[in-house]
């Protein structure tokens, strides 16, 4: 807190208590509440999406002279809400208008920066709930106001001229002077943890054979500063993307040889997998005596994978669907099993003349689902999907383009790489899918010959037709 001579946030109380007044000077008392879950709530209620949680509130106060005061509140518990603080009306000032800038976020996403003899947190706009409030300080007595920070406003910044700000999910913009007065009586109870988006949405129908339901909900995909896969086709991180996902069904295992064999007559010969006779690492062949039909299908072109899923009444998963499922659908996991680093027993990686052995073919599906042999971890998602971290790197429906224009390979034409953000001006994207003409499709997850670093669920790479590439399918909720 750095107080100025004329404007001061004089008192702060975490909770519902009334901030104490210092003498007879008039003051404005501000109560701030949210519907977002806080970190202590998601720690005790596993139903709530951890990615929706918040734990830090930054309050900035600006007056007409440009003097700024600020304060950081740690708000991990529901008992911390509503947050309250007081602002003294300056003596001898005719203009008593102040502008509050409120930013609510999860501290682990923020960058620590040095500023004016102090270190401050700077959260990414994409995952911050932000609101402006233009307030008039009272000439006498105490004025009380109530300001809500809505989870639906996450990622929606105020207008560039500070004239409008996101208010709630129904009214995504409004005048900065729109606030609620508290004339008297009891302080309302907090709504922390009540946001509907933090709760899972179950599937409406039964899953197709061989698949499981992935309930819908909120998640933050992507990453910053996460270890990159040692692969020349890797796509660099482009920040964080909040998403709202509908429920869907996903194959438990990667698409198998046996499953493809039933469709191969309907697939054009030019799209059939190529048999590599040199290392014999491709699993499909029209000949007899080849590997077990239970093995996952590899060496397929992206178009072949797409056609196979469509022939079975499904589709390739979008990048958002794949990462949503692999990261625990809002659980924020770095790997399908959690945040523990990958090892030889955890996933099918490092197995083509690597640290975990030397194999010429992928392993049998589910070879790493037993948690009792690997310190409690296994390559199984929260919903029972197997081999997302290893086995085969999987084709997805999207193009391998950056999440944000700042990562566009052609700086002269950033709009050509604005595929993700073009789906919504800001805020959480609903079931996003990004297909960019002229760009390679993407693939997600590591494969049996890749490095341990490839097992991070946020790793993004361009699709290649090779022995480590395969796919699985997803199905719309309610499909037969």
C-alpha positions as semicolon CSV with decimal commas, in nm:
position;residue;x (nm);y (nm);z (nm)
1;X;0,000;0,000;0,000
2;X;0,143;0,337;-0,104
3;X;-0,081;0,619;0,033
4;X;-0,089;0,963;-0,127
5;X;-0,125;1,295;0,047
6;X;-0,481;1,358;-0,066
7;X;-0,638;1,019;-0,115
8;X;-0,605;0,718;0,114
9;X;-0,753;0,371;0,141
10;X;-0,757;0,411;0,516
11;X;-0,881;0,077;0,643
12;X;-0,941;-0,272;0,517
13;X;-1,132;-0,556;0,675
14;X;-1,143;-0,904;0,527
15;X;-1,494;-1,029;0,590
16;X;-1,824;-0,860;0,663
17;X;-1,722;-0,626;0,941
18;X;-1,754;-0,248;0,917
19;X;-1,418;-0,074;0,855
20;X;-1,339;0,158;1,147
21;X;-1,353;0,528;1,077
22;X;-1,056;0,747;1,173
23;X;-1,208;1,054;1,328
24;X;-1,503;1,250;1,194
25;X;-1,385;1,275;0,831
26;X;-1,639;1,152;0,573
27;X;-1,558;0,832;0,391
28;X;-1,671;0,585;0,130
29;X;-1,697;0,222;0,241
30;X;-1,671;-0,027;-0,046
31;X;-1,778;-0,391;-0,025
32;X;-1,656;-0,623;-0,301
33;X;-1,801;-0,969;-0,360
34;X;-1,772;-1,244;-0,623
35;X;-1,947;-1,558;-0,740
36;X;-1,615;-1,727;-0,824
37;X;-1,501;-2,015;-0,604
38;X;-1,196;-1,946;-0,389
39;X;-0,904;-2,182;-0,345
40;X;-1,013;-2,319;-0,008
41;X;-1,354;-2,406;-0,154
42;X;-1,213;-2,603;-0,447
43;X;-0,973;-2,780;-0,211
44;X;-1,260;-2,920;-0,007
45;X;-1,520;-2,959;-0,282
46;X;-1,382;-3,171;-0,566
47;X;-1,691;-3,102;-0,778
48;X;-1,586;-2,740;-0,832
49;X;-1,345;-2,667;-1,117
50;X;-1,008;-2,569;-0,972
51;X;-0,938;-2,359;-1,282
52;X;-1,229;-2,132;-1,185
53;X;-1,078;-2,051;-0,843
54;X;-0,939;-1,716;-0,733
55;X;-0,722;-1,615;-0,438
56;X;-0,599;-1,259;-0,497
57;X;-0,776;-0,923;-0,533
58;X;-0,591;-0,612;-0,650
59;X;-0,758;-0,277;-0,582
60;X;-0,634;0,039;-0,749
61;X;-0,771;0,386;-0,667
62;X;-0,720;0,684;-0,899
63;X;-0,832;1,041;-0,844
64;X;-0,852;1,331;-1,089
65;X;-0,493;1,434;-1,017
66;X;-0,371;1,095;-1,134
67;X;-0,250;0,987;-0,792
68;X;-0,289;0,614;-0,743
69;X;-0,319;0,408;-0,428
70;X;-0,330;0,029;-0,439
71;X;-0,380;-0,267;-0,212
72;X;-0,350;-0,643;-0,247
73;X;-0,594;-0,871;-0,066
74;X;-0,533;-1,243;-0,015
75;X;-0,881;-1,396;-0,038
76;X;-0,844;-1,775;-0,030
77;X;-1,139;-1,849;0,202
78;X;-1,512;-1,781;0,167
79;X;-1,490;-1,611;0,507
80;X;-1,271;-1,346;0,340
81;X;-1,572;-1,225;0,141
82;X;-1,706;-0,970;0,095
83;X;-1,382;-0,772;0,105
84;X;-1,431;-0,424;0,250
85;X;-1,221;-0,110;0,266
86;X;-1,271;0,260;0,324
87;X;-1,164;0,568;0,126
88;X;-1,144;0,902;0,306
89;X;-1,290;1,210;0,137
90;X;-0,993;1,446;0,083
91;X;-1,007;1,780;0,263
92;X;-1,009;2,091;0,050
93;X;-1,082;1,908;-0,277
94;X;-1,374;2,009;-0,498
95;X;-1,352;1,699;-0,716
96;X;-1,437;1,399;-0,503
97;X;-1,462;1,143;-0,787
98;X;-1,242;0,833;-0,780
99;X;-1,204;0,542;-1,018
100;X;-1,160;0,195;-0,872
101;X;-0,990;-0,077;-1,074
102;X;-1,063;-0,421;-0,931
103;X;-0,878;-0,731;-1,057
104;X;-0,948;-1,079;-0,924
105;X;-0,739;-1,380;-1,023
106;X;-0,538;-1,686;-0,920
107;X;-0,192;-1,579;-0,805
108;X;-0,009;-1,867;-0,971
109;X;-0,096;-1,723;-1,311
110;X;0,044;-1,377;-1,230
111;X;0,389;-1,244;-1,313
112;X;0,588;-1,075;-1,036
113;X;0,719;-0,736;-1,147
114;X;0,926;-0,472;-0,974
115;X;0,770;-0,126;-0,949
116;X;0,833;0,179;-0,727
117;X;1,033;0,012;-0,450
118;X;0,803;-0,285;-0,437
119;X;0,716;-0,608;-0,615
120;X;0,368;-0,627;-0,766
121;X;0,162;-0,900;-0,926
122;X;0,057;-0,856;-1,288
123;X;-0,209;-1,111;-1,386
124;X;-0,278;-1,210;-1,748
125;X;-0,590;-1,037;-1,875
126;X;-0,724;-1,363;-2,023
127;X;-0,778;-1,520;-1,680
128;X;-0,859;-1,208;-1,475
129;X;-1,201;-1,090;-1,361
130;X;-1,176;-0,713;-1,397
131;X;-1,416;-0,429;-1,326
132;X;-1,400;-0,051;-1,307
133;X;-1,618;0,154;-1,075
134;X;-1,652;0,533;-1,087
135;X;-1,746;0,654;-0,738
136;X;-1,822;0,985;-0,573
137;X;-1,691;1,036;-0,220
138;X;-1,947;1,176;0,027
139;X;-1,913;1,535;0,154
140;X;-2,012;1,413;0,499
141;X;-2,092;1,093;0,683
142;X;-2,038;0,744;0,546
143;X;-2,154;0,616;0,208
144;X;-2,160;0,238;0,154
145;X;-2,154;0,070;-0,188
146;X;-2,154;-0,291;-0,309
147;X;-1,960;-0,410;-0,617
148;X;-1,981;-0,761;-0,761
149;X;-1,709;-0,932;-0,964
150;X;-1,876;-1,186;-1,193
151;X;-1,697;-1,498;-1,315
152;X;-1,866;-1,454;-1,654
153;X;-1,653;-1,139;-1,692
154;X;-1,328;-1,335;-1,675
155;X;-1,104;-1,223;-1,960
156;X;-1,326;-0,928;-2,062
157;X;-1,130;-0,603;-2,016
158;X;-1,286;-0,256;-1,969
159;X;-1,317;-0,032;-2,272
160;X;-0,994;0,135;-2,376
161;X;-1,124;0,474;-2,263
162;X;-1,244;0,334;-1,928
163;X;-1,603;0,429;-2,011
164;X;-1,760;0,083;-1,986
165;X;-1,682;-0,234;-1,796
166;X;-1,813;-0,589;-1,774
167;X;-2,081;-0,622;-1,507
168;X;-2,216;-0,977;-1,526
169;X;-2,303;-1,261;-1,757
170;X;-2,628;-1,106;-1,877
171;X;-2,496;-0,755;-1,929
172;X;-2,138;-0,784;-2,046
173;X;-2,079;-0,410;-2,052
174;X;-2,215;-0,114;-1,864
175;X;-2,128;0,233;-1,745
176;X;-1,845;0,238;-1,493
177;X;-2,071;0,432;-1,261
178;X;-2,315;0,140;-1,232
179;X;-2,290;0,022;-0,870
180;X;-2,527;-0,080;-0,589
181;X;-2,590;0,140;-0,288
182;X;-2,609;-0,005;0,063
183;X;-2,836;0,235;0,248
184;X;-2,842;0,041;0,573
185;X;-2,915;-0,291;0,734
186;X;-2,709;-0,608;0,722
187;X;-2,431;-0,669;0,476
188;X;-2,540;-0,932;0,218
189;X;-2,387;-1,278;0,243
190;X;-2,112;-1,363;-0,002
191;X;-2,186;-1,550;-0,325
192;X;-1,835;-1,696;-0,347
193;X;-1,847;-2,042;-0,499
194;X;-2,194;-2,005;-0,652
195;X;-2,096;-1,955;-1,018
196;X;-2,279;-2,221;-1,223
197;X;-1,987;-2,251;-1,464
198;X;-1,767;-2,398;-1,191
199;X;-1,992;-2,705;-1,165
200;X;-1,980;-3,003;-1,404
201;X;-2,253;-3,063;-1,663
202;X;-2,330;-3,438;-1,696
203;X;-2,393;-3,614;-2,025
204;X;-2,759;-3,655;-2,112
205;X;-2,738;-3,991;-2,285
206;X;-2,548;-4,320;-2,263
207;X;-2,195;-4,338;-2,405
208;X;-2,130;-4,513;-2,736
209;X;-1,950;-4,848;-2,705
210;X;-1,590;-4,810;-2,594
211;X;-1,629;-4,450;-2,480
212;X;-1,692;-4,260;-2,156
213;X;-1,868;-3,935;-2,071
214;X;-1,652;-3,626;-2,021
215;X;-1,883;-3,387;-1,833
216;X;-1,892;-3,028;-1,949
217;X;-1,757;-2,735;-1,752
218;X;-1,497;-2,462;-1,725
219;X;-1,122;-2,494;-1,773
220;X;-0,816;-2,293;-1,863
221;X;-0,612;-2,455;-2,138
222;X;-0,265;-2,362;-2,255
223;X;0,027;-2,257;-2,042
224;X;0,312;-2,018;-1,986
225;X;0,668;-2,121;-1,919
226;X;0,588;-2,493;-1,929
227;X;0,856;-2,736;-2,045
228;X;0,854;-2,775;-2,421
229;X;0,868;-3,108;-2,600
230;X;1,197;-3,182;-2,775
231;X;1,035;-3,188;-3,116
232;X;1,101;-2,955;-3,408
233;X;0,729;-2,948;-3,488
234;X;0,638;-2,815;-3,143
235;X;0,425;-2,501;-3,126
236;X;0,542;-2,250;-2,867
237;X;0,314;-2,154;-2,581
238;X;0,089;-1,860;-2,655
239;X;-0,059;-1,801;-2,312
240;X;-0,381;-1,914;-2,147
241;X;-0,729;-1,965;-2,292
242;X;-1,039;-1,995;-2,066
243;X;-1,301;-2,227;-2,218
244;X;-1,656;-2,341;-2,145
245;X;-1,705;-2,696;-2,270
246;X;-2,023;-2,889;-2,341
247;X;-2,032;-3,254;-2,228
248;X;-1,912;-3,510;-2,483
249;X;-1,807;-3,873;-2,509
250;X;-1,448;-3,981;-2,572
251;X;-1,297;-4,316;-2,668
252;X;-1,132;-4,487;-2,373
253;X;-0,854;-4,615;-2,601
254;X;-0,687;-4,499;-2,919
255;X;-0,834;-4,622;-3,246
256;X;-0,728;-4,986;-3,290
257;X;-0,618;-5,192;-3,590
258;X;-0,921;-5,419;-3,550
259;X;-1,155;-5,124;-3,556
260;X;-0,992;-4,981;-3,865
261;X;-0,987;-5,315;-4,045
262;X;-1,368;-5,312;-4,044
263;X;-1,359;-4,976;-4,224
264;X;-1,060;-5,020;-4,453
265;X;-1,271;-5,128;-4,750
266;X;-1,450;-4,793;-4,735
267;X;-1,128;-4,589;-4,707
268;X;-0,964;-4,481;-5,036
269;X;-0,647;-4,682;-5,100
270;X;-0,443;-4,363;-5,118
271;X;-0,534;-4,294;-4,753
272;X;-0,445;-4,637;-4,616
273;X;-0,150;-4,638;-4,373
274;X;0,188;-4,702;-4,529
275;X;0,378;-5,009;-4,411
276;X;0,738;-4,922;-4,325
277;X;0,917;-5,245;-4,407
278;X;1,251;-5,115;-4,277
279;X;1,162;-5,083;-3,909
280;X;0,816;-5,239;-3,932
281;X;0,683;-4,985;-3,679
282;X;0,352;-4,928;-3,857
283;X;0,085;-5,148;-3,709
284;X;-0,165;-5,189;-3,995
285;X;-0,129;-5,418;-4,291
286;X;-0,366;-5,593;-4,528
287;X;-0,139;-5,896;-4,500
288;X;-0,172;-6,169;-4,240
289;X;0,081;-6,231;-3,969
290;X;0,112;-5,866;-3,874
291;X;0,088;-5,735;-3,515
292;X;-0,211;-5,799;-3,295
293;X;-0,526;-5,620;-3,404
294;X;-0,565;-5,492;-3,047
295;X;-0,272;-5,251;-3,093
296;X;-0,346;-4,884;-3,167
297;X;-0,344;-4,780;-3,531
298;X;-0,053;-4,558;-3,630
299;X;0,112;-4,416;-3,946
300;X;-0,220;-4,271;-4,064
301;X;-0,276;-3,950;-4,252
302;X;-0,480;-3,685;-4,075
303;X;-0,756;-3,714;-4,336
304;X;-0,773;-4,090;-4,278
305;X;-0,822;-4,037;-3,905
306;X;-1,096;-3,784;-3,970
307;X;-1,280;-4,017;-4,210
308;X;-1,253;-4,313;-3,972
309;X;-1,411;-4,122;-3,685
310;X;-1,689;-3,989;-3,906
311;X;-1,761;-4,341;-4,035
312;X;-1,813;-4,448;-3,674
313;X;-2,053;-4,161;-3,602
314;X;-1,794;-3,946;-3,428
315;X;-1,529;-3,687;-3,504
316;X;-1,175;-3,600;-3,414
317;X;-1,161;-3,412;-3,083
318;X;-1,090;-3,043;-3,090
319;X;-0,775;-2,924;-2,915
320;X;-0,993;-2,782;-2,640
321;X;-1,178;-3,112;-2,592
322;X;-0,856;-3,312;-2,586
323;X;-0,678;-3,089;-2,334
324;X;-0,993;-3,042;-2,128
325;X;-1,020;-3,420;-2,086
326;X;-0,646;-3,475;-2,037
327;X;-0,607;-3,201;-1,774
328;X;-0,890;-3,331;-1,557
329;X;-1,162;-3,101;-1,702
330;X;-1,092;-2,796;-1,491
331;X;-0,862;-2,970;-1,245
332;X;-0,558;-2,793;-1,386
333;X;-0,345;-3,106;-1,417
334;X;-0,016;-3,087;-1,604
335;X;-0,047;-3,461;-1,684
336;X;-0,353;-3,686;-1,705
337;X;-0,271;-3,829;-1,361
338;X;-0,184;-3,499;-1,191
339;X;0,131;-3,289;-1,156
340;X;0,390;-3,561;-1,088
341;X;0,663;-3,591;-1,351
342;X;0,640;-3,870;-1,607
343;X;0,842;-4,188;-1,552
344;X;0,890;-4,514;-1,740
345;X;0,614;-4,686;-1,546
346;X;0,373;-4,392;-1,570
347;X;0,329;-4,372;-1,947
348;X;0,432;-4,531;-2,275
349;X;0,718;-4,296;-2,371
350;X;1,096;-4,328;-2,422
351;X;1,050;-4,678;-2,567
352;X;1,205;-4,651;-2,912
353;X;1,571;-4,695;-2,820
354;X;1,510;-4,467;-2,524
355;X;1,547;-4,456;-2,149
356;X;1,259;-4,700;-2,100
357;X;1,361;-4,968;-2,348
358;X;1,370;-5,046;-2,718
359;X;1,044;-5,139;-2,890
360;X;0,954;-5,138;-3,259
361;X;0,579;-5,114;-3,201
362;X;0,344;-4,929;-2,966
363;X;0,242;-5,105;-2,648
364;X;-0,094;-5,268;-2,582
365;X;-0,362;-5,014;-2,479
366;X;-0,384;-4,962;-2,104
367;X;-0,032;-5,090;-2,036
368;X;0,011;-4,806;-1,786
369;X;-0,321;-4,790;-1,605
370;X;-0,221;-4,974;-1,285
371;X;-0,146;-4,714;-1,015
372;X;-0,008;-4,977;-0,775
373;X;0,313;-5,023;-0,976
374;X;0,408;-4,657;-1,020
375;X;0,383;-4,469;-0,691
376;X;0,009;-4,415;-0,734
377;X;0,018;-4,259;-1,081
378;X;-0,089;-4,400;-1,418
379;X;-0,171;-4,273;-1,767
380;X;-0,547;-4,260;-1,703
381;X;-0,753;-3,942;-1,701
382;X;-1,001;-3,833;-1,437
383;X;-1,279;-3,991;-1,642
384;X;-1,100;-4,316;-1,729
385;X;-0,952;-4,228;-2,071
386;X;-0,625;-4,419;-2,118
387;X;-0,292;-4,332;-2,282
388;X;-0,338;-3,959;-2,334
389;X;0,017;-3,881;-2,220
390;X;0,190;-4,157;-2,416
391;X;0,141;-4,447;-2,659
392;X;0,052;-4,238;-2,968
393;X;0,048;-3,866;-3,030
394;X;-0,312;-3,803;-3,133
395;X;-0,464;-3,612;-3,423
396;X;-0,710;-3,335;-3,335
397;X;-0,951;-3,134;-3,547
398;X;-0,780;-2,795;-3,519
399;X;-0,495;-2,631;-3,708
400;X;-0,164;-2,588;-3,527
401;X;-0,178;-2,209;-3,500
402;X;-0,100;-1,983;-3,200
403;X;-0,364;-1,907;-2,941
404;X;-0,298;-1,532;-2,972
405;X;-0,191;-1,307;-3,261
406;X;0,127;-1,215;-3,069
407;X;0,265;-1,556;-3,161
408;X;0,182;-1,529;-3,531
409;X;0,476;-1,635;-3,752
410;X;0,388;-1,347;-3,987
411;X;0,392;-1,026;-3,775
412;X;0,284;-0,826;-4,079
413;X;-0,048;-1,012;-4,087
414;X;-0,149;-1,086;-3,725
415;X;-0,517;-1,127;-3,815
416;X;-0,425;-1,441;-4,009
417;X;-0,336;-1,601;-3,676
418;X;-0,628;-1,463;-3,478
419;X;-0,828;-1,780;-3,527
420;X;-0,885;-1,849;-3,157
421;X;-0,971;-1,499;-3,041
422;X;-1,191;-1,436;-3,344
423;X;-1,441;-1,678;-3,191
424;X;-1,528;-1,427;-2,922
425;X;-1,419;-1,070;-2,855
426;X;-1,292;-1,183;-2,515
427;X;-1,386;-1,397;-2,222
428;X;-1,421;-1,773;-2,203
429;X;-1,464;-1,939;-2,543
430;X;-1,755;-2,181;-2,584
431;X;-1,648;-2,515;-2,738
432;X;-1,379;-2,349;-2,952
433;X;-1,248;-2,503;-3,271
434;X;-0,981;-2,338;-3,482
435;X;-0,933;-2,441;-3,844
436;X;-0,701;-2,217;-4,045
437;X;-0,670;-2,261;-4,423
438;X;-0,320;-2,349;-4,536
439;X;-0,203;-2,452;-4,188
440;X;-0,104;-2,801;-4,074
441;X;-0,343;-2,982;-3,839
442;X;-0,242;-3,026;-3,476
443;X;-0,171;-3,330;-3,261
444;X;-0,163;-3,366;-2,884
445;X;0,013;-3,590;-2,635
446;X;0,339;-3,785;-2,640
447;X;0,410;-4,114;-2,814
448;X;0,593;-4,438;-2,729
449;X;0,921;-4,305;-2,870
450;X;0,903;-3,943;-2,749
451;X;1,062;-3,779;-2,446
452;X;0,924;-3,745;-2,095
453;X;0,872;-3,376;-2,169
454;X;0,615;-3,458;-2,436
455;X;0,370;-3,585;-2,172
456;X;0,262;-3,237;-2,058
457;X;-0,101;-3,209;-2,167
458;X;-0,062;-2,850;-2,292
459;X;0,212;-2,940;-2,544
460;X;0,102;-2,847;-2,898
461;X;0,258;-2,987;-3,216
462;X;0,185;-3,011;-3,586
463;X;0,050;-3,342;-3,711
464;X;0,286;-3,577;-3,892
465;X;0,214;-3,916;-4,049
466;X;0,466;-4,133;-3,866
467;X;0,492;-4,438;-3,639
468;X;0,415;-4,232;-3,330
469;X;0,093;-4,074;-3,458
470;X;-0,260;-4,207;-3,415
471;X;-0,598;-4,084;-3,299
472;X;-0,912;-4,143;-3,095
473;X;-1,266;-4,020;-3,154
474;X;-1,522;-3,814;-2,963
475;X;-1,900;-3,811;-2,995
476;X;-2,163;-3,549;-2,935
477;X;-2,365;-3,591;-2,616
478;X;-2,668;-3,808;-2,685
479;X;-2,533;-3,981;-2,993
480;X;-2,641;-4,345;-3,034
